[in-house]
Amino acid sequence: MFNPYQFINTKRKGLAHRSGDIERFIKSYLDNKIEPAQLSAWLMAVCFNNMNKQELNEYVNTIINSGNQLDFSHLNGYIVDKHSTGGVGDKVSLIVGPILASCNCYVPMIVGRSLAHTGGTLDKLESIKGYKGEISIDDFKKNVKHNGISIIGQNKDICPADKYIYSIRDITATIKSLPLICASIISKKKAEGINGLILDIKVGNGAFMKNFKEAQELGVALSSLGRELSIESNYIISDMNQPLGRNSGLWCEVEESIDFLKNSKKDSRLKSVVYKICTLALEMAGEKNAKDLIDSSIKSGQAYEKFEKMA
């Protein structure tokens, strides 16, 4: 019989869990057989004592299997997403998504809210009057198929275990744990049904990672876990010692993104990050002239048209 006390104590001692025990523990929590205090204790033990590769794989697969997994394999194009660790003025998703969608890719993007003082991608999009960030999975899939892109918030259908666990991590000082960070991010990306993922790891005094070594460690860990789950993964490290772009805030970041997609004003640092991410994604998709495709998507107005359809 599974004993949650012994399970927590195993990790508290820095020992490895037996195969299947992490899955039993998380499922027991979702079935209200485990107290939130017990989950908190285990998360803290993980924070101090880490997970080995087998434990991390079991943990992330348990989160993925707690909800639905999307399948876009019927679409005639590369399915790709990007993820940023967040920073002041980071409106990159609002620009990269429409560009990739206009370059024959499909971009199903499930994003977060309220990234501390920066605001999440969904908060920014919902500053557009009428934008619906909470739609059904069926509508999400239809939008991806017909428009090439859809950006929504996490809901009860996609990795619900992660949503509950994150709420506990948020109040127990267990956010900054490498395996927990990786599992939270990659589980949602796997559930999206993507082929490829580009990770933008922010580093600097305005970012979660304060130095290059930490950022590189996170980039390697995230991309390695992505590849373990058959997601072609790559990462860049970008500077967050100062805000990205000209504007910081919800609606004003949307305005700056529109200017960028309309081929008008472009901050050089923002352009550099956007082009790096789009180039890596398009190279994953097999394109050989990525820069020309990106330039053409903007100059022709196709990227902005994708943004309008998305909004």
Salt bridges, closest charged atoms under 4 A:
ASP21 OD2 - ARG18 NE 3.10
ASP21 OD1 - ARG24 NH1 2.63
GLU23 OE2 - LYS27 NZ 2.90
GLU55 OE1 - LYS11 NZ 3.11
ASP81 OD2 - LYS189 NZ 2.68
GLU126 OE1 - ARG113 NH1 2.67
GLU134 OE2 - ARG113 NH2 2.88
ASP138 OD1 - LYS141 NZ 3.92
ASP157 OD1 - LYS156 NZ 3.68
ASP162 OD2 - LYS188 NZ 2.90
GLU192 OE2 - LYS189 NZ 3.64
ASP200 OD2 - LYS202 NZ 2.84
GLU228 OE2 - LYS53 NZ 2.89
ASP239 OD2 - ARG269 NH2 3.39
GLU253 OE1 - LYS124 NZ 2.82
GLU256 OE1 - LYS91 NZ 2.92
GLU256 OE2 - ARG246 NH1 3.89
ASP259 OD2 - ARG246 NH2 3.36
ASP295 OD2 - LYS291 NZ 2.85
GLU305 OE2 - LYS309 NZ 3.54
